[in-house]
């Protein structure tokens, strides 16, 4: 616990007030309790990342994790998926609905979407729609089929540095 407390103190001291949980760590109750206790002790909120699912059958395990964490004061909400393809939107919409039945409106629920430079194949968008790029279609479908409290996406820049010697 001391190590977790120290790491979350560093997080707090750097000015960060919210973190994501990643990977299987949240499924290990011992690890999860250490993490959440350290976060609470240091005033850091935690967005719990749920497992990636591919069909409605996977929702139940995520709902169990929601039930196990929803009452902890450090938990601010749930990230349902990182960069979902549009084919998953109906499943994610159903998962969001079922999470809301459990937590009400008090928790943030989100998906971290693809950035605008993702290909149409990555986005799961095929064909043109009048006046809309594939990315606009992707966002439009996400908002109509899933919706969420936060519209989030990663955007990475590639920076080329040149050293010129005269």
C-alpha positions as CSV (number, residue, x, y, z in Angstrom):
1,X,0.0,0.0,0.0
2,X,2.9,2.3,0.8
3,X,4.2,2.1,-2.8
4,X,0.7,2.8,-4.2
5,X,0.3,5.8,-1.9
6,X,3.7,7.2,-2.9
7,X,2.9,6.9,-6.6
8,X,-0.5,8.6,-6.3
9,X,1.1,11.3,-4.2
10,X,3.5,11.9,-7.1
11,X,0.5,12.1,-9.5
12,X,-1.2,14.6,-7.2
13,X,1.9,16.7,-6.8
14,X,2.3,16.9,-10.6
15,X,-1.1,18.5,-10.8
16,X,-3.0,15.5,-12.2
17,X,-6.4,15.0,-10.6
18,X,-7.8,12.1,-12.7
19,X,-6.2,8.9,-14.0
20,X,-7.4,5.8,-16.0
21,X,-7.1,2.3,-14.7
22,X,-5.6,0.1,-17.4
23,X,-5.5,-3.6,-18.1
24,X,-6.5,-6.4,-15.8
25,X,-5.4,-4.6,-12.7
26,X,-9.0,-3.6,-11.8
27,X,-10.1,-7.3,-11.9
28,X,-7.7,-8.2,-9.1
29,X,-9.6,-7.0,-5.9
30,X,-6.4,-6.7,-3.9
31,X,-4.7,-4.5,-6.5
32,X,-7.9,-2.5,-7.2
33,X,-8.4,-1.8,-3.5
34,X,-4.8,-0.6,-3.1
35,X,-5.2,1.6,-6.2
36,X,-8.5,3.1,-5.2
37,X,-7.4,3.7,-1.6
38,X,-4.2,5.4,-2.7
39,X,-6.2,7.5,-5.2
40,X,-8.7,8.6,-2.6
41,X,-6.0,9.3,0.0
42,X,-4.4,11.7,-2.5
43,X,-7.5,13.3,-4.0
44,X,-7.1,11.7,-7.4
45,X,-10.2,10.4,-9.2
46,X,-10.1,7.2,-11.2
47,X,-11.8,6.4,-14.6
48,X,-12.2,2.7,-14.6
49,X,-11.4,1.1,-18.0
50,X,-13.8,-1.7,-18.8
51,X,-12.8,-4.8,-20.8
52,X,-13.2,-4.6,-24.6
53,X,-16.2,-6.5,-25.7
54,X,-17.3,-7.7,-29.1
55,X,-20.9,-8.7,-28.4
56,X,-23.6,-8.3,-25.7
57,X,-22.4,-11.5,-24.0
58,X,-19.4,-9.6,-22.7
59,X,-21.4,-6.9,-21.0
60,X,-22.1,-9.0,-17.8
61,X,-18.5,-9.1,-16.7
62,X,-18.2,-5.3,-17.2
63,X,-21.3,-4.8,-15.2
64,X,-19.9,-6.9,-12.3
65,X,-16.8,-4.6,-12.3
66,X,-19.1,-1.5,-12.3
67,X,-21.0,-2.9,-9.3
68,X,-17.7,-3.7,-7.5
69,X,-16.4,-0.1,-7.9
70,X,-19.3,2.3,-8.2
71,X,-19.5,3.2,-4.6
72,X,-15.9,4.0,-4.1
73,X,-15.4,7.7,-3.6
74,X,-12.3,7.8,-5.9
75,X,-14.3,6.4,-8.9
76,X,-15.4,9.1,-11.3
77,X,-16.7,6.9,-14.1
78,X,-16.1,4.3,-16.8
79,X,-14.3,4.2,-20.1
80,X,-16.2,1.5,-22.1
81,X,-13.8,1.1,-24.9
82,X,-10.6,2.5,-26.5
83,X,-11.0,3.2,-30.2
84,X,-14.1,1.2,-31.1
85,X,-15.0,0.4,-34.7
86,X,-18.4,1.6,-35.7
87,X,-19.6,-2.0,-35.9
88,X,-19.4,-2.1,-32.1
89,X,-21.6,0.9,-31.5
90,X,-24.9,-1.0,-31.0
91,X,-23.2,-3.2,-28.4
92,X,-21.6,-0.2,-26.7
93,X,-25.0,1.6,-26.7
94,X,-26.6,-1.4,-24.9
95,X,-23.7,-1.5,-22.4
96,X,-24.1,2.2,-21.7
97,X,-27.8,1.8,-21.1
98,X,-27.2,-1.1,-18.7
99,X,-24.5,0.7,-16.8
100,X,-26.8,3.7,-16.4
101,X,-29.4,1.4,-14.9
102,X,-26.9,0.6,-12.2
103,X,-25.1,3.9,-11.5
104,X,-27.7,6.4,-12.6
105,X,-26.5,9.8,-13.8
106,X,-23.8,10.3,-11.2
107,X,-20.9,8.6,-13.0
108,X,-19.2,9.7,-16.2
109,X,-19.4,7.2,-19.0
110,X,-17.3,7.5,-22.1
111,X,-15.5,5.8,-25.1
112,X,-12.2,7.0,-26.3
113,X,-12.8,7.3,-30.1
114,X,-10.4,7.0,-33.0
115,X,-8.8,10.3,-34.1
116,X,-9.7,12.0,-37.4
117,X,-6.8,10.5,-39.2
118,X,-7.9,6.9,-38.8
119,X,-8.8,5.2,-42.0
120,X,-12.4,4.4,-43.1
121,X,-11.6,0.7,-42.5
122,X,-10.4,1.4,-39.0
123,X,-13.5,3.4,-38.3
124,X,-15.8,0.8,-39.8
125,X,-17.3,3.2,-42.2
126,X,-17.9,2.2,-45.8
127,X,-19.3,4.3,-48.5
128,X,-19.9,8.0,-48.8
129,X,-22.7,9.9,-47.2
130,X,-23.7,13.1,-48.8
131,X,-21.5,15.9,-47.6
132,X,-19.9,13.8,-44.8
133,X,-16.4,12.5,-44.5
134,X,-15.9,9.0,-43.1
135,X,-14.9,10.6,-39.8
136,X,-17.9,12.8,-39.6
137,X,-20.1,9.7,-40.3
138,X,-18.2,7.9,-37.5
139,X,-18.8,10.6,-35.0
140,X,-22.4,11.0,-36.1
141,X,-23.1,7.3,-35.7
142,X,-21.4,7.2,-32.3
143,X,-23.5,10.1,-31.0
144,X,-26.7,8.6,-32.3
145,X,-26.1,4.9,-31.5
146,X,-24.1,5.3,-28.3
147,X,-23.7,8.8,-27.0
148,X,-21.8,9.5,-23.9
149,X,-20.9,12.1,-21.3
150,X,-17.5,12.8,-22.8
151,X,-16.5,13.0,-26.4
152,X,-12.9,11.8,-26.3
153,X,-10.2,10.8,-28.9
154,X,-6.4,10.5,-29.0
155,X,-4.5,12.7,-31.4
156,X,-0.8,12.0,-31.7
157,X,1.6,14.3,-33.6
158,X,4.7,13.2,-35.3
159,X,7.4,15.7,-34.9
160,X,10.4,15.8,-37.1
161,X,13.4,17.4,-35.6
162,X,16.3,18.4,-37.8
163,X,19.7,19.3,-36.5
164,X,21.5,21.6,-38.9
165,X,25.1,22.3,-38.4
166,X,26.8,25.2,-40.2
